[in-house]
Amino acid sequence: MGLLIQLLSVRLSVTTRRHLAELCREKYTTWAKIVLWLMTELALIGYDIQEVISRAIAIRILNNGVVPLQVGVVISAFDWLALFTA
């Protein structure tokens, strides 16, 4: 679904020479823009949670179950912070 939305956004950008955020800012009312912003933030939070949990599962699988999932989540969080601050 994300790929489809990205493809449609690219087509929109190519045809209008403006990106999706600019068009939403022009076309929608203030309350609709706030709702769209909140929905986008929730989707990003959901994606981040999914990424951290999948990394924790991968760490557990790679270590044959020695590292518990909670420790894998902490390792993933520190890994993200190390990459973010680098």
C-alpha angles and dihedrals in degrees: 000000000000091000091052092051091049092050091050091048091052091050090049091050094049094050100041100029088228130095127243096260092055092051093047090050090054100042106039133069122244096262091049091051090052092049091049090049092050092048090050092050091050091050091051092049090050091050092050092050090050091050094050093048093048090051090050090051091049091051090050093049093047091052095046092246096306094119113061120227094251091058090046090055091051091048090050092050093050090046090054092049091049091051093043095052096042 
